[in-house]
């Protein structure tokens, strides 16, 4: 394993301001690529983000403040543990109104305050700057290059830098708050969020890529945004400019037009490298905005990119109107985003505000409605959960801040301002309770129907006949394989009145067949589950396959990894954040969904 270099780079805010008083300024205070994390519970690369208009709070994962503190002088904070997170609240000045809330990743993936600066990253590619403004996150074992976790609970944490791998949590999230649209005329720009940075002397021009998401928590529909870079006096300065990377990659553009301001790829447009998918769940086309430089210091969004976002949901949704989806944790890893398999709403050919919503799969499945058996499979498999599709309100933006060598002020400001939409129609799924297919008594499912040897399978049964509504009941099913194994498996009711029974059953490839509640299979084995209910005898089947081979350099060898039943071809992430240690999924919430109690539950969960 390559030894990680260590260097003490902690710099206080006071020191940063003193350094920034010199005649010429250009470099944002921060760490140099290659610097190692050396001081536990002290933010790596602290000092670049000026916190005079920011309150950094240590919270639980629901962003409720807890009795731990962050020191804005040196970046130290009370020891954090699993279930802790943070929220940096951004105020205007001098009124003290909350304009934005900045979030990163929960501990141990990320740490407060939420923004760090990296200078001198020579490993960047495609013309991107060697410097960046990014979130305070750390690398997983898949991204460190050593096979050893670099999270904050590891022996040696490894911070993300500008050149860290794709999807390694580099973007900080700015949740625009209701004050940004207060007393704003429809169709006009709102009130700004100011993020201030400390700079130190330099004799050369410095370029910084900004890894950022702008999220609509304003309570109103939006029709875009603008980003400005301003001097310490909040006025334009000829030595402060913005760039969209046009022609800056050996004459080519750093980003294509549809990468500058877009909603989640995987929901709209291609991204899913795990399954080599070339289309998103909702659309093959990226959703988001065209972007242009309207002045040298201002980036402004224009028309939408042409996807079906507005046909499905209308103008840029506020958080209060998040749609609900059913998600599949396809890789059984809560640190990665789950795949969306169904959503409650209308299709692109319907009127999102007036037509009756229903459950739909994605565009690759022609917006088909899930069957009763699919609902039963999802509700009895712990890898499925119900959640709000958070990335329908989050826009990832790409741009570059250019600080000229002649800049003479000690700070500069990034100003983000939303534009309020003319259309404020509420989607029909907000006011219409979900309806669900009637699952016939005796229905039985095995999920996934194509499973990998040594993985678990789930077995589910719906049966309300002769069940006691005051007790959690059990039933048994017979599981047999065509290679000779036979097991009697007990299924347990999910609650006293659900009439839905489930069991998670391990499989193995060993040549052992005994009544031990483990299903022995070989490659190609057909597994059959038989339930003898009072009304009928029913069966379900699944097929075992050998795990795909892997190598260190290329990952999976051969065909695309198995895509099991229940996961439509077009998937995508977009659920809420979660505790990395929490490997349980909210199956009970799905049962609530089937009982028609989802709507009030969703309202309670919203912040």
Secondary structure as GFF3:
##gff-version 3
##sequence-region A 1 607
A	DSSP	alpha_helix	13	19	.	.	.	ID=ss1
A	DSSP	beta_strand	27	28	.	.	.	ID=ss2
A	DSSP	beta_strand	31	32	.	.	.	ID=ss3
A	DSSP	beta_strand	49	50	.	.	.	ID=ss4
A	DSSP	beta_strand	54	60	.	.	.	ID=ss5
A	DSSP	beta_strand	84	91	.	.	.	ID=ss6
A	DSSP	beta_strand	98	103	.	.	.	ID=ss7
A	DSSP	beta_strand	116	119	.	.	.	ID=ss8
A	DSSP	beta_strand	131	134	.	.	.	ID=ss9
A	DSSP	beta_strand	172	176	.	.	.	ID=ss10
A	DSSP	three_ten_helix	178	181	.	.	.	ID=ss11
A	DSSP	beta_strand	193	200	.	.	.	ID=ss12
A	DSSP	beta_strand	206	216	.	.	.	ID=ss13
A	DSSP	beta_strand	222	231	.	.	.	ID=ss14
A	DSSP	beta_strand	240	243	.	.	.	ID=ss15
A	DSSP	three_ten_helix	257	259	.	.	.	ID=ss16
A	DSSP	beta_strand	261	262	.	.	.	ID=ss17
A	DSSP	beta_strand	289	295	.	.	.	ID=ss18
A	DSSP	beta_strand	298	304	.	.	.	ID=ss19
A	DSSP	alpha_helix	309	313	.	.	.	ID=ss20
A	DSSP	three_ten_helix	319	321	.	.	.	ID=ss21
A	DSSP	beta_strand	324	328	.	.	.	ID=ss22
A	DSSP	beta_strand	339	345	.	.	.	ID=ss23
A	DSSP	beta_strand	358	360	.	.	.	ID=ss24
A	DSSP	three_ten_helix	363	365	.	.	.	ID=ss25
A	DSSP	alpha_helix	372	379	.	.	.	ID=ss26
A	DSSP	beta_strand	384	388	.	.	.	ID=ss27
A	DSSP	three_ten_helix	390	392	.	.	.	ID=ss28
A	DSSP	beta_strand	394	403	.	.	.	ID=ss29
A	DSSP	beta_strand	411	420	.	.	.	ID=ss30
A	DSSP	three_ten_helix	428	430	.	.	.	ID=ss31
A	DSSP	beta_strand	444	447	.	.	.	ID=ss32
A	DSSP	beta_strand	450	452	.	.	.	ID=ss33
A	DSSP	beta_strand	456	462	.	.	.	ID=ss34
A	DSSP	beta_strand	474	481	.	.	.	ID=ss35
A	DSSP	beta_strand	486	493	.	.	.	ID=ss36
A	DSSP	beta_strand	500	508	.	.	.	ID=ss37
A	DSSP	beta_strand	519	520	.	.	.	ID=ss38
A	DSSP	beta_strand	526	532	.	.	.	ID=ss39
A	DSSP	beta_strand	537	545	.	.	.	ID=ss40
A	DSSP	beta_strand	550	551	.	.	.	ID=ss41
A	DSSP	beta_strand	555	556	.	.	.	ID=ss42
A	DSSP	alpha_helix	587	594	.	.	.	ID=ss43
A	DSSP	alpha_helix	598	605	.	.	.	ID=ss44
###
